[in-house]
Amino acid sequence: MGGDNGDLVADAAQTLIACMAASGLLITQPDATGPGFISGGATDSRPPWNAEAAWATLVPWQGVRDLEAMARRRAGLDPVDRGGSPGNTAAALDALTRITRDLPAEEVAWFARQLDRWAAMTFALPAVDKLPQWLEIPVPGGAPDCPWCTTGSLRWHEGYGVVACLYGRCPSLAGGQRQWARVGYETSGAMRWTWGDGTVQP
């Protein structure tokens, strides 16, 4: 059974809720640059809204409802018809978190990856760095170097609960999708963060 593996989905859901709120705020702020995160890209003609931010909001809006329905079928539960409000989106994610706790670990990990994939749509928005400030990481001796560019450019976003490298030419920007790590805490209270490939820092 899944057991505590359900926390993977709970953590991913919390990050996605913050990302959807952020991308929703950015819909009315068109980007002057092409796709990317922090560094941007080539300037081109754009509509008077932020189409990428709209996609980053609307794709997971429907996606989390589909995931909940899938998890309910997998668990033998009756379907639930969710309305279109943010509260119903949060309710779908809460239900998904509860249901997946009793699923096998590999299925739990799959559901968490789907949520992380949608969160990455927000992290790829050029305007995301204009949202509440990315902070110095509060660890003894300062944050370790970025695993990709070895610069001291890792920053922490408390609202998203993630760490990312803000160096504009970091190789982690490959394909326009900057890598990010989810923040967690040791029993001592010390901060740690885990990258998508399983690397844990500090």
Buried (B, 14 or more C-beta within 10 A) or exposed (E): EBEEBBBBBBBBBBBBBBBBBBBBBBBEEBBEBBBBBBBBEEEEEBEEEBEBBBBBBBBBBEBBBEBBBBBBEBEEEEEEEBEEEEEBBBBBBBBBBBBBBBBEBEBBBBBBEBBBBBBBBBBBBBBBBEBEEBEEBEBEEEBEBBBBBEEBBBBBBEBBBBBBBBBEEBEBBEEBBBBBBBBBEEEEEEBBBBBEEEEEBB
